[in-house]
């Protein structure tokens, strides 16, 4: 019996030492700034970490449909409303939840747009476990930083200073026409939203309620990714949650997407032309909420005007096509 207890205590001690070691390594390997050079992942989306506290009015969460479809600096130009796109390629709902949690740590957005395409993206529980471990012990996420780690990292505090000029938007102008055959043809069927995604969506709703933010589900125009069956499922979920749902695929009178000129990749994502139309709709929506003041003349937001001056679409060279 004594030997058994000794083995148990030895195992507990070993696990405790291992966790302590992993925690110490996590502190060391944690990126000191929100740049890819420092090891941060998804640099543009994580630009929100460097925005001054409580200066972002609304955030847009989701996969590549978001960073192709919404232009924060155009919303600033027209309405003086500050927005940020926390969109990443093939974003999973657990990662979406992480972004919202990080956002609320330093920001108090009054509106949270949740893009719905990721609702239907499935993944294994192993990915959830891995993501949780990476959150709790960053050494698992940033283990490759051993190649660039510096002695200074042992004493430097984490300080996010990299302000992203485009606020999460990815610019692209070239057009690749889409086939609209059967697009948004009315159908009474539904496509099931995976249960684990429903859990994260409800968690996101809870975060919003706790932080006095309005949650709005939004479907970005896409001939390849959206259909009436998905619309029906999200509409039903929105009613169940008691939140607003905007399907821009059904707003052709207000968002007149021309699928010959407004898609960058045969209807998968919008290009700059299409994003301008979607952004105009979102801007009018935000203005009609009467939740925001026009900050364009506010000296505390002068940097947004500086960023806008640098936002010259003609000079852009961001021509890498995203995948979803």
N, C-alpha and C positions, 0 to 999 in steps of 0.2 A: 504493500500500500504506500509506504514511504517513497519507494522508487517511482511509483506512478505519479505521486504528487510532485516529486522532484522533476520528472519529465515535463509535467504540465507547466510548472513554474519556469523551467528553462525555455520552453516554447513561448510562453507569454513574454519573457524577458527578451528573447530573440526578436519577436514580432515588434515589441516596443522600440527596441534599438533600430530596427529596420525602418519603421515609420518615422522615427526621429531623424534618421539619416536622409530619408527621402524628403522630409520637410525642409531640412537645411539645404539640400541640393535644389529644392524648388525655389527657395528664396534667392539662391545664387543665380539660378538659370532663368528666373523670371525676367523678360525683357524690361529694360529700364526706360524705354520710350516706345511709342506706338508707330514704329517704322519697320519696314521689312529688313532693313540693315541691322536692326536690333533683334530681329527674330520674330516680330509680331506677325501673326497670320491675318489675312484679309485686311490689308493696310487701309484701303479706302473706307471700308465699312467701319473699321475701328478708329477712324478719324474723329468720331464723335467723342472719344475719350479725352480729346484735347480741347474740345469746345469749352469756353468759359462756363462756369456753373450756372444753371438755370437760365440759359439763353436760347434754348431750342423750344419752339412752340409746338411742333408736331414731328413725329418720326414715322417712317415708312419701313416696315419689316417684311422680309420675304426673300425669295430666290432671285435669279437674274431678271425676271420680269420687272422687278422694282428698279434695279439700277440701270435698266434700259428705258424705263417708261416714265420716270419722274425727275424733274429738273429743279432742285431747290433754289438755284440762283435765279431762275426765271420767276419763281414764286416771290422771291425777294424783290426782283426788279419791278414787278407789277403791284404787289400788295404789301411789301415790307414785313412779310411773315417769314420767320426762320424755321426751316425744315431740314431734316437729315435723312438720307436713305441708308439704312443698315441692311443692305442686300448683299448676298453672297451666292456664288454658283452652287446650284443644287442644294440649297439650304434645307436642312432637316428641322423639324419643329422643335426638337430639344435645343438646337442651336439658336433658333429664333427666340426661344424663351430666355436663353443666356443673354442675348443682345438686349432684350427688354430689361432684364434685371440690371445689367451694367448701365443702361441708359438712366434708369431711375436712381442710381447711386449718385449721379451728379446733375441730372436734369429733371425738370418737372413739366414734361410735355402735356398739353391739355387734350391733344388728339393723338391717338395711335392708330395708324392704318396698318392692317394686317392683310397682306396679299394672300390670296386663297389657293394659288397653284400648288404650294407645298403641302396643303392639307392632304393631298392624295399620294404623296411620295412616301413609300414604305421603306423600312429599314429594320435591321435585326436588333435584338436586345443587347447584343455584344457591343454595338455602336453606342448605345445609351450608357452602358457601363464604362466604356472607354472614355466617353465625354465627361462623365461624372468624375472619374479618376483624374483626368486632365485638369478639371476645374479645382478639385481639392488639392492635388499635388501636381503643380505645373511642370515638374521635371519630366512627366510623361509626354506633355505636349511640346516642350521646348528642349528635348534632350539633344537635338542637333546643335544647340548653341555652344557646345563644348569647343567647336571649331573657332568661334569668334569671341569667346568669353574673355574678359579682361580682369586684371587684378582690381581695377577700380570698381567693378561690379560687386565686389565684396562689401563695399562701404556706401556706394551711391544709393540714394532713394529712387523709387520708381516715380518718374515725372513725365507725364504725357504732354508733349509740346507740338506734335506734328499736326498742324491745322491743314486739312485737306481742302484744296481750293474748290473742288466741284461738289463737296458735301455728299459724297457717295455715288454720284451719277457717273456713268460711263458713256462717253460721247462717241457717236458713229453716224455718219451721214449717208453712206452708200445704200442704195435700195435694191432689194431682191424680191420681186413680186411674189405674192402668195396665191395659192389655189384656194378659193373660197367655196368650192363645191361642198355642200352639206353643212357649212359653217353655221352654227347656232340655229340649226333646224329644230323647231319645237318638238319636244319629246317629253313624255310623262315619266320616263324611267329615272333611275338614280344610280350613282356610283358610290359605293360605300366609302366613307372616310375611316381609315384604320383607327382602331380603338385607342392605340397609344397616342395618336395625333389628337384625338378628341380630348385626352387627358391634358396634353400640353396647351391646347387652345383654351380649355377651362382655366388652366393655371395662369395663362396670359390675361384672361378676363379678370381673374382675381387680382393680379398685379395692378391692372388698370383701375379697378374699383378702389383698391387700397391707396392708390396714388392720385385719385380724383381725375383720372384721364378718361376721355371718351374713346371707347374701342369701336372702330369701324372696319368691317370686313370689305375688301375691295378686290375685284377681279379685273386684271389688266387685259386689254384686247390682245388676243392671240388665236389665230386660226388653228394652230397645231396643238395648243395646250388646253383649249377650253371648248366646252360643248354644253348642251342644254341639260344633260344628265348631271354633270358636275354642278351646274347652276342650281338645279332642284335640290341637291343635297346640301349645298351651302345655304340656300334660302331657308330650308327647314331648320338647319342648325342655328342660323341667326335668330329665327323666331323663338327657338328654344332658349337661347341665351339672353334674348331681349336686347340685342344690339342691332345697329344699322348695317345693312348690306347694300353695297353699290356694285352692280355688275356692268362695267363699261362696255362689255361685249353686246349689251342690249340698249346702249345709249347712242345709237347711230345718229339720232337727230341732234344730240349735243356734242358728241365726240365723233366727228365724221371721218373715221379712218378710211383712207384710200389705200387698199391693199396692193395697189400697183406701185405706190410711191412711199408708203409709210412703214414698211417692214425692212429690216436689215437682212433677214435670212428666211425668206419664203413663209412668213407668218409666225415664226417662232417667237421673235422679239420685235419690238418697235425700234425704228431708227430715230434720229433727232426730230424729223418732221412729225412722226407719230407721237413722240414723247411731248412735243410742244402742245399738241391737241389735248392729250391726257392731263398735262400739267395745268392747262388753262381751266379745265373742268374742276380739278382739285382746288385750284386757287379760288374759284368762285364759291365752291363749297365751303372752304375755310373762312372766307370773308362773310358768308351768310350766317355762320355760326355766331358771329359777333363776340367771339371769345378773345380776339386779338387786336392789339393796336398796331398801327403802321409805325414801324421803327426806323424807317429810312432816314429820318432827320435826327435820330437819337445818337448823340456822340458815343454812347457806350457800344453802339453797333457799327461804328465806322469801318471796322475791318470787313464787314459784309460788303460795303460799297467798294472797298479795295479789291476784294475777291471778284466782285462783279465786273470791275474794269478789266480784270485779267481773263474773264470768261469770254473769249473771242472765238466762237465756233469755227470761223474760217481758218484759223491757225491750228486747229486741233489735229493731232496725228494718232489719236487713240483708235486704231483700226482693227484691234484684235477681237474676233467674234467670240462671245461667251458661249458656253454650253450649259444645258439645263438638265 
